[in-house]
Amino acid sequence: MMLMNNLIAGLRARRKELSLTQAQLAARAGIARRTLLRVEAGDPSVKIGTYAQAAQALGFELALVRRSRPSLDELDSIYDDE
């Protein structure tokens, strides 16, 4: 949840830095103002793509990175005591 809070705070701060109203940003992002209100409120039902649209309209790129867990062999090599 901490990452999401940081994302939301960053979007809001950038919007204010650019002196954009919520309606102006919503129009730039191609989303409804009501949806932008939900984005800035951190509504968990908002799709990640909507956050990406808002970020892009503010000049940011929102990228998702898939992290995989290390295999047992990788863990063995990390914690090798030899």
Secondary structure by P-SEA (a helix, b strand, c coil): caaaaaaaaaaaaaaaaacccaaaaaaaacccaaaaaaaaaccccccaaaaaaaaaaacbbbbbbbbbcccaaaaaaaaccc
